[in-house]
């Protein structure tokens, strides 16, 4: 059925009512944003201050120190000298091609977004694992967050808070938080019931079972969720640049609009390098955690 025939099935009054509903909803949201936008924006001021401070810290710190700290963190997580060497070489090349400041900006917002996603996502995942009702309520929301195009939920965020770091951070967190929630829930639910019964028999309460048994045993699964959260946050870098988030995404966006092939390629490769380093380090840490837990269980 063609669009004109489909529309003809509905009375003109119904279509005018639909337009009226749209106009009223648009007007209501505009009024809400004008009335409470400043108040909501002030709520995020401490987060904005921390993000600005962290970004300035990474940019102003001598590159040698940042290089050494990043390489040491990669080695501490992975225990792999090859991956550490890859981190060292990648950051050297990023600096050589003049992308150091943009990389530090991207690193700052990805780090803050990941920390926020972990701090909010793990408690939500724990609540879902403890209550089927909470799981039934949160799961549809996660489905919407994962399936809705990022540009769609950018619209209300930008209308409410304008453009800048905080709207970009909120958009990245919304897009990236579902994996850590889902896999925290899954990891805790997969803990062997016999292990929990044994802990209960030894007198452990709910809090002790959670902190001493469930979370440690679920940690490899939770780390997989954190890994996916980092990857999804990095994938939002270019989209977030459209609403004023500085970093590697803005040169990529500029290269698209102006057909600067080399600029887009180099900055895109820098994003890929960060993604590979985060991915390999978090996966290696998860494997080491799982192996350690396996040794304890065997003993």
C-alpha positions as CSV (number, residue, x, y, z in Angstrom):
1,X,0.0,0.0,0.0
2,X,1.4,3.4,-1.0
3,X,1.9,6.2,1.5
4,X,-0.9,8.3,0.1
5,X,-3.3,5.3,0.3
6,X,-2.2,4.5,3.8
7,X,-2.7,8.1,4.9
8,X,-6.1,8.2,3.3
9,X,-7.3,5.4,5.7
10,X,-7.1,7.9,8.5
11,X,-9.5,10.8,8.9
12,X,-8.1,14.3,8.5
13,X,-9.1,15.1,12.1
14,X,-6.9,12.3,13.4
15,X,-3.9,13.6,11.6
16,X,-4.5,17.1,12.8
17,X,-4.8,15.7,16.4
18,X,-1.5,14.0,15.9
19,X,0.1,17.2,14.8
20,X,-1.4,19.0,17.8
21,X,0.0,16.4,20.1
22,X,3.5,16.7,18.6
23,X,3.4,20.5,18.9
24,X,2.3,20.3,22.5
25,X,5.0,17.8,23.4
26,X,7.7,19.9,21.7
27,X,6.4,23.0,23.5
28,X,6.3,21.3,26.8
29,X,9.9,20.1,26.4
30,X,11.1,23.5,25.3
31,X,9.4,25.1,28.4
32,X,11.0,22.4,30.6
33,X,14.4,23.0,29.2
34,X,14.1,26.8,29.6
35,X,12.8,26.5,33.1
36,X,15.1,23.8,34.6
37,X,18.0,23.6,32.1
38,X,20.2,25.9,34.2
39,X,19.4,24.0,37.4
40,X,20.2,20.6,35.8
41,X,23.3,22.0,34.2
42,X,24.5,23.3,37.6
43,X,24.1,19.7,39.0
44,X,26.8,18.6,36.6
45,X,29.2,21.4,37.4
46,X,31.4,19.3,39.8
47,X,31.7,16.6,37.1
48,X,32.6,19.2,34.5
49,X,35.2,20.7,36.8
50,X,36.8,17.3,37.4
51,X,36.8,16.5,33.7
52,X,38.4,19.9,32.8
53,X,41.0,19.4,35.5
54,X,41.8,15.8,34.4
55,X,42.1,16.9,30.8
56,X,44.4,19.8,31.7
57,X,46.5,17.4,33.9
58,X,47.1,15.0,31.0
59,X,47.9,17.8,28.5
60,X,50.2,19.8,30.8
61,X,52.1,16.8,32.2
62,X,55.3,16.2,30.3
63,X,54.8,13.6,27.6
64,X,57.6,11.5,29.0
65,X,55.8,11.0,32.3
66,X,52.5,10.3,30.6
67,X,54.2,7.8,28.3
68,X,55.9,6.1,31.2
69,X,52.6,5.9,33.3
70,X,50.5,4.6,30.4
71,X,53.1,1.9,29.6
72,X,53.4,0.9,33.2
73,X,49.6,0.6,33.6
74,X,49.4,-1.5,30.5
75,X,52.1,-3.8,31.8
76,X,50.5,-4.0,35.3
77,X,47.1,-5.0,33.7
78,X,48.5,-7.4,31.0
79,X,51.9,-8.6,32.3
80,X,52.9,-8.5,28.6
81,X,56.0,-6.8,27.5
82,X,54.9,-7.0,23.9
83,X,51.7,-5.1,24.6
84,X,53.6,-2.6,26.7
85,X,56.0,-2.1,23.8
86,X,53.1,-1.6,21.5
87,X,51.7,1.1,23.9
88,X,55.0,2.8,24.0
89,X,55.5,2.8,20.2
90,X,51.9,3.8,19.5
91,X,52.1,6.8,21.8
92,X,55.4,7.9,20.3
93,X,53.9,7.8,16.8
94,X,50.8,9.7,18.0
95,X,53.1,12.4,19.4
96,X,55.3,12.4,16.3
97,X,52.3,13.0,14.0
98,X,51.0,15.9,16.2
99,X,48.0,14.2,17.7
100,X,49.1,14.2,21.3
101,X,46.8,16.8,22.7
102,X,43.7,15.4,21.0
103,X,44.6,12.0,22.2
104,X,44.9,13.2,25.8
105,X,41.5,14.9,25.5
106,X,40.0,11.7,24.2
107,X,41.8,9.6,26.8
108,X,40.4,11.9,29.6
109,X,36.8,11.8,28.5
110,X,36.9,8.0,27.8
111,X,38.5,7.4,31.3
112,X,35.8,9.5,33.1
113,X,33.0,8.0,31.1
114,X,34.2,4.5,31.8
115,X,34.6,5.2,35.5
116,X,31.1,6.6,35.6
117,X,29.7,3.6,33.7
118,X,31.4,1.3,36.2
119,X,30.3,3.2,39.3
120,X,26.7,3.3,38.1
121,X,26.5,0.0,36.1
122,X,27.9,-2.5,38.7
123,X,25.4,-1.5,41.4
124,X,22.5,-1.7,38.9
125,X,23.8,-5.1,37.7
126,X,23.9,-6.3,41.3
127,X,20.4,-5.1,41.9
128,X,19.2,-6.9,38.8
129,X,20.9,-10.1,39.9
130,X,19.2,-10.0,43.3
131,X,15.7,-9.2,42.1
132,X,13.9,-10.6,39.1
133,X,11.5,-7.6,39.3
134,X,14.4,-5.1,39.0
135,X,15.7,-7.2,36.1
136,X,12.3,-7.1,34.3
137,X,12.2,-3.4,34.8
138,X,15.7,-2.5,33.7
139,X,16.2,-4.9,30.8
140,X,13.7,-3.1,28.4
141,X,15.5,0.2,29.2
142,X,18.8,-1.4,28.3
143,X,17.3,-2.7,25.1
144,X,16.2,0.8,24.2
145,X,19.6,2.3,25.1
146,X,21.4,-0.2,22.9
147,X,19.1,-0.2,19.9
148,X,18.2,3.5,19.7
149,X,20.6,5.4,17.3
150,X,22.9,7.7,19.2
151,X,21.7,10.8,17.2
152,X,18.2,10.3,18.6
153,X,19.1,10.7,22.3
154,X,21.5,13.4,21.4
155,X,18.5,15.6,20.6
156,X,17.0,16.0,24.1
157,X,20.4,16.1,25.7
158,X,21.6,19.0,23.5
159,X,18.2,20.8,23.8
160,X,18.5,20.6,27.6
161,X,22.2,21.2,28.2
162,X,23.4,22.7,24.9
163,X,26.7,21.6,23.4
164,X,29.9,20.9,25.2
165,X,31.7,18.3,27.4
166,X,28.8,17.4,29.7
167,X,26.3,16.6,27.0
168,X,28.9,14.6,25.2
169,X,29.8,12.7,28.4
170,X,26.1,11.9,29.1
171,X,25.6,10.6,25.5
172,X,28.7,8.4,25.8
173,X,27.7,7.0,29.1
174,X,24.2,6.2,28.0
175,X,25.5,4.5,24.9
176,X,28.3,2.6,26.7
177,X,26.8,1.5,30.1
178,X,24.5,-1.4,29.1
179,X,27.3,-4.0,28.7
180,X,28.7,-3.6,32.2
181,X,25.1,-3.7,33.6
182,X,24.2,-6.8,31.7
183,X,27.4,-8.8,32.3
184,X,27.5,-7.9,36.0
185,X,24.0,-9.3,36.3
186,X,24.9,-12.4,34.3
187,X,28.2,-13.0,36.2
188,X,26.5,-12.9,39.6
189,X,23.6,-15.1,38.5
190,X,26.1,-17.7,37.1
191,X,27.8,-18.2,40.4
192,X,27.4,-21.8,41.5
193,X,24.6,-22.1,44.1
194,X,26.5,-24.8,45.9
195,X,29.3,-22.3,46.6
196,X,26.7,-19.8,48.0
197,X,25.2,-22.5,50.1
198,X,28.6,-23.4,51.5
199,X,29.2,-19.7,52.3
200,X,25.9,-19.5,54.1
201,X,26.7,-22.7,56.0
202,X,29.8,-20.9,57.3
203,X,27.7,-18.1,58.6
204,X,28.1,-15.5,55.8
205,X,25.4,-12.9,55.5
206,X,24.2,-11.4,52.2
207,X,26.8,-8.6,52.2
208,X,29.6,-11.1,52.9
209,X,28.4,-13.5,50.2
210,X,28.2,-10.6,47.7
211,X,31.6,-9.1,48.5
212,X,33.5,-12.3,49.4
213,X,32.0,-14.9,47.0
214,X,29.8,-13.5,44.2
215,X,31.7,-10.5,43.0
216,X,35.1,-12.3,43.0
217,X,33.8,-15.3,41.1
218,X,31.9,-13.0,38.7
219,X,34.9,-10.7,38.1
220,X,36.0,-12.2,34.8
221,X,32.5,-11.7,33.4
222,X,32.3,-8.2,34.8
223,X,35.7,-7.4,33.3
224,X,34.3,-8.5,29.9
225,X,31.5,-6.0,30.4
226,X,34.0,-3.3,31.3
227,X,35.9,-4.2,28.2
228,X,32.8,-3.8,26.0
229,X,31.9,-0.5,27.7
230,X,35.4,0.9,26.9
231,X,35.0,-0.2,23.3
232,X,31.6,1.4,22.9
233,X,32.7,4.6,24.6
234,X,35.6,4.9,22.1
235,X,33.2,4.2,19.2
236,X,31.2,7.3,20.3
237,X,34.3,9.6,20.0
238,X,33.4,10.9,16.5
239,X,29.7,11.3,17.2
240,X,30.4,13.2,20.5
241,X,32.6,15.6,18.5
242,X,29.5,16.8,16.7
243,X,28.3,18.4,20.0
244,X,31.5,20.1,20.9
245,X,33.6,17.3,22.6
246,X,37.2,18.0,21.6
247,X,39.6,15.1,20.9
248,X,40.4,12.8,18.1
249,X,36.9,12.8,16.8
250,X,36.9,16.4,15.7
251,X,39.7,16.0,13.1
252,X,38.0,12.9,11.8
253,X,34.7,14.9,11.5
254,X,36.7,17.7,9.8
255,X,38.3,15.3,7.4
256,X,34.8,14.0,6.4
257,X,33.4,17.4,5.7
258,X,36.5,18.7,3.9
259,X,37.7,15.5,2.3
260,X,41.1,15.5,4.1
261,X,42.0,11.9,3.7
262,X,45.3,11.9,5.5
263,X,44.0,13.8,8.5
264,X,41.0,11.4,8.9
265,X,43.2,8.3,8.4
266,X,45.8,9.3,11.0
267,X,43.3,10.3,13.7
268,X,41.2,7.2,12.9
269,X,44.3,5.0,13.4
270,X,45.0,6.8,16.7
271,X,41.5,5.9,17.9
272,X,42.1,2.3,16.7
273,X,45.4,2.2,18.6
274,X,43.7,3.3,21.9
275,X,40.9,0.7,21.3
276,X,43.4,-2.1,20.8
277,X,45.4,-1.2,23.9
278,X,42.4,-0.9,26.1
279,X,40.9,-4.1,24.7
280,X,44.1,-6.2,25.0
281,X,44.9,-4.9,28.5
282,X,41.4,-5.5,29.9
283,X,41.2,-8.9,28.3
284,X,44.6,-10.0,29.7
285,X,43.6,-8.7,33.2
286,X,40.3,-10.7,33.0
287,X,42.2,-13.9,32.0
288,X,44.7,-13.4,34.8
289,X,41.9,-12.9,37.3
290,X,40.1,-16.0,36.1
291,X,43.3,-18.1,36.3
292,X,43.9,-16.8,39.8
293,X,40.4,-17.7,40.9
294,X,40.8,-21.1,39.3
295,X,43.9,-21.7,41.3
296,X,42.2,-20.7,44.5
297,X,39.2,-23.0,43.8
298,X,41.5,-25.9,42.9
299,X,43.4,-25.4,46.2
